[in-house]
């Protein structure tokens, strides 16, 4: 996984790009009718229900827009919210509050939706050893926030990007001439480049799992698109030789059954690519 410093840098890039995109040369609507010296106060109002996420990120946005804005928090990230709840108040320059408004709302609405969906999955896994993972199926330019939201919702992060973990999927294996060749070439590459990265290998059949197990140094096997019985067989074959992860068309109706097959992790792209934004508003007080 990437370092905390790298993660913070990603968040800063999201904010700077969001401000550039939304404000550009100036918020002319506010400049036209709000005096520079005007002071104001607004509340973050919940018009939905679920798990709130993005409160701390909103604070970062407000500080980036205007370090003199003051945020008074009433509900923290990861808390359950309902219609009518007020998450925080923000006070200071009226122009600054309006500049930050859309970026704060867009970010928190999506992060809260992701945290809510993740929390639903995590609750379905309660009582098993299985943990829910996200994927790289994220919104371009917003990945750090979406992965943060997964953690707020009770999930765990998979690799952040292509550079912090090796993941040999079907195309890698096919282009490399087979699973064992892909693994062999990968190990040589890591040694030659003095890289210490974990290796995950995708398996599409029980025979492929048997082939993967003939190779040393595999961190996790991705059991992809297996049915329940074959997943149980795969877990038994793998034993404690490495970690196990199930993926592929797993939803709220099937996730518990896959967990009961004994896998360590279940990864789901739906956590980030199939959510409906939580309804939030920033209203003047």
N, C-alpha and C positions, 0 to 999 in steps of 0.2 A: 504493500500500500504506500501511497505518497506520504510525505512527512506533513506535520501540522503546519510548518512554515509554507510548504508548497500549497497546501489546501487554503490557507489564508490568502495567499497570492491569487489563487483562482477566484476567491470571493471578491477581492478588490478589483480584479479585471471585469467581473460581471457588473459590479457597481459602476465603474468608470465607463464601460461600454453602454450600460443602460442609461446613464445620464447623458452621454453623448447622443445616443439615439433619440431620446425623448425631449431633451431641452435644446440641444443644438446651440445656435447663437443666442437664444434667450426665450423665456416663457412670456411671449408677447401678450397673452391674455391677461396674466397677472400684472405685468408691467404697465398695461394700458389702464387698469382701473383700481389697482391696489397701491397705496402710497408706500414708498420704500421703508418708512419708519413704522408702518403699521404692525401691531402685535396681535397674535391670535392664538386660539387653542382648538384642537380637534380631538375626536375620539375615534378609535378603531372599533367599529360596530360589527358584531357577528349576526348574519342573517341566515344561518344554516346550522348544522350540527356535525360534530366530528372531533378530530384532534387538531388543535391549533399548532401551527409551525411557522417559523419565520420571524418570530418576535425579536430575537437577537440580531437577525439579519436586517430587520427594519431599523434597528438602532444604528447599525453600521451605515445604512443608507442615509438616515437623517444626519448623522455626524459628518458624512462625506459632503452632503449638500450644504450644511451649515453647522459648524461645531457648537454653536450657541443654542441650538434647539434642545429642549429638555423633554425627556420621555419618562412618564410615570407609569410603571407596569403594574397591572392588576392580575393578569393571567399569564403564566409562563409557558414556554414551548413544551409540548407533550401533554398538555392538560386537555381534558374533555371540555368542549364548549357547546352551547346551545343558542338558539335564536334569542337575540336581545342582550347577550353578554357584551361587556365592554372590555377589551383586552388591554388597551392602554390609552393614555392621553399624551398628546404632544403639544408643546407650547413654545412660542417664540415668534420669529418673523413670519408674518402671514405669507409673504412671497415665497419664503423657503419651504414652508409646509406644503404649499401648492406645487412647488417644483418636485418635491419628493413623493407626492401623493400617488401617482400612477405606478412608479417603479415599486413602491412599497406594496401596493395592492396586488399588482400582477404577481409579484414574488410570493407574497404570503398566501394568496388564493391557491396557487399551484402547489406550493410546499405543504399547505394544510391538506389538500386533497391527497397528496402522496402519503403523508403521514397517516391519514385516516385509513386509506386502503391497506397500507402496511400493517397497521394495528389490527385490522380485521383478520389479515392472514396470520399474524402472530398469535392472536387469540385462538385461532383454529388449531394451532400447533401446541397449545399448552398441554403439558403432561407427557409430551414426547421429547426426545433429545434433539429433534430437528430444528434448525434455525432457518429463517427466511432471508434470502439474499436478493439484492438488486442486480442489474446488468448494465451494459453500456448502451442500452436502448433508451437514451435520454434526449432531452431537447438540446440541440446544438447551442453551445455558448452558455448553458445553464446547468451543466452537469453537477458542479460542486453543490449547488443549492438543492438539487433533487436528491443527491446521495445523502446530504445532511438531513433532509426531510425523512428519508427512509430510517435513519438511525433514531430520529425523534419519535417515529412511529413504532419503534421496537424491533426493527430489522437490523441486518448487518450489511456492510458494504462488501461487494465483490471487488475485483480490481478496478482501479479508477480509470485506467486508459490502457492503451496498447504497450506502454513502456514500463509498467510496474509489476507485471506478472506475465509468464508465458502461458498461452492457452492454445493448444493445438486442436483445432476443430476439423471438421470433415474436409474442407477445402485445403487446409494446410497439409493434412495427411495425404490427400489424393495428389496434390501438386508435388509433394516431396517423394512420391513413389511408394507410399505405404506408411503405416503407423510407426513401425520400428525404425524405419529410415528417418522419419521426421524427428523422432525422439533422439536418435543418434546424432543427427545434424545439429539439433538444438543444444545438446550437451556440449558438443564441440564449440559451437558459437559462443556459449556462455563462458566456457573456459578461455577461449581466445580473447574475449573482450573483457575478461575479469568482472563478469556480472554475476551477482548472487540473486537470482530470481526463481521463485517457485514455478513448478511445471504442472499444469493441468492438461489432461488429455481426454478428448471426447470419444465416447464409444457408442456405436450405433447397433451393436449386437453383442451377444454373449461371447462369440468367437473373438471379437475385437477386444473385449475385456481380458480374455485369456492371453491375448498377444501383448497387451499393455503390461500385464502382470509379469511378463518375462523380462521386463526392463526395470532396472533399478532407478531410484531417485525420483519417482513420481509422487507429487504432493497430493493430488486429488484426481479421481476419475469422474468425468461428467457422464452420467448415465442418461443418454438423450433419447427422449420419445419411447421409452420402454413401457410396457404394460405392468400391472401390479405384480403378477407372478414372476415375470422376467426380472423385475427390479429386486424382488426378494432373493432370487437366485444370484443376481449380480452382487448384492450385498454380502451374501454368504461366500461367494468366490473371493471377493476382495478381502473380507475379514478385517484385520487390523493392519494390513500392508500399507494402506493409505486412506485418505479421506474419501467420502462419497458425496456426490451431488446429483440430484435429479432435476431435470429440466424438460420443457417441451409440452405446451398445451396443458399445463397444470393450472387449475382454477379453484375457486372457493369450494366447489363440490367434490373435488378429487384430492385436494392437498393433504387432508388428514390421512387418507388411505396410503398415499405415497410416503408420508412420514412414518406410518406404522410398518412400512417395509424395512425400516431401520436405517435410512440414509441420514447422513450428518447434516446436509444442507438441501434446501430446495431453492432454486433461483427462478425468478419470475420477472420478465420484462414488463408485464402488465402493471407492476407497481409504479412505473414511471411513464409508460406510453399510453395507458388506457385509464385515465382518471378525469373526473369532472371537477373543475375548480370550485372550491368552497366560496360561497357568496359572502363577501366582506365589503364594508364601506368605510371611508374616512369622512366623518361629518363634523362640520364646524360647531363649536360650543358657544 
